Amino acid sequence: MNYVKAKNVLPLALLEKIQEYAAGTYLYIPQKCENRKNWGESKDSKNWYKRRNQRIYKNYKEGFSVSEISQEFFLSEKSIYRIISSEKKAEAR
């Protein structure tokens, strides 16, 4: 990422207004992209995690312990509890 001086690209009035809120800090201004995909859509990772989490919840419902599941999926027990809770909420909807 290349940095550009704000005074070289922004109108003075806008620069002064931004300085009121964020003087001396670094700001990231993302590109305006109207066809931007949501996280995980371009490489199907969103669906991969969804299927993985469903398998974790299925294993839990079948009686596997959280410790066993965490070892199988290489996740912490805290992460397994979070996934189970999330899947329970999704199932209730």
ABEGO torsion letter per residue (X at the ends): XBBBBAAAABBAAAAAAAAAAABGBBBBBBBBBAABBBBGAAAGAAAAAAAAAAAAAAAAAAGBBAAAAAAAAGBBAAAAAAAAAAAAAAAAX
